[in-house]
């Protein structure tokens, strides 16, 4: 929602939509503050949060040891115990930051490839946004780009894209956001309306009743 609001303000269009969306963001935030329990606020200061920060720092130290090619894909779990700066009885299976893990495992070369891919997705997606409020295809692309943004932001705090279902969804949304194809207007116009569907259903039901009488 924040990304969409910033996009609308940046393009200086659809001021009413931007104002409504900004108001909605504030309402959601106020509702979360009002509804928040002690357990919810404690989550922001619990052990797992500083542990993730420590893993990020440890991951950067790993990167400095092999900055160009990295340690190799899938090696974080094996190599990390040598660099861990805190004690835990938990099994650390990932860096809990997809960007740090890519940097550790693939080095600058792999990280540059990931950054290039993300830049190209947003270049293609933003290029397709003209007339999104009048074209169903462009509105679908905008929704997909917002979905990509949510997954990428989440990846700063978790190993989000290492979960196959999330990765599949991310690449599917990337394809939608950058697609230049359009849904033909004739296809949308040819879709039967709800009123038409109800009328057809009534006629079918009446014909069945007539046949039952005979």
Protein Blocks (a to p, Z undefined) as FASTA:
>chain_A
ZZmmmmmmmnopakllmmmmmmmmmmmmmmmmmmpcfklmmmmmmmklmmmmmmmmmmmm
mmmmmmmnonoehilmmmmmmmocbdcfbdcfbgoiaklmmmmmnommlmmmmmmmmmmm
mmmmmmmmgoklmcmklmmmmmmmmmmmmmmmmmmmccfklpmklmmmmmmmmmmmmpcb
dcdfklmmmpccfklmmmmmmmmmmmmmmmmmZZ
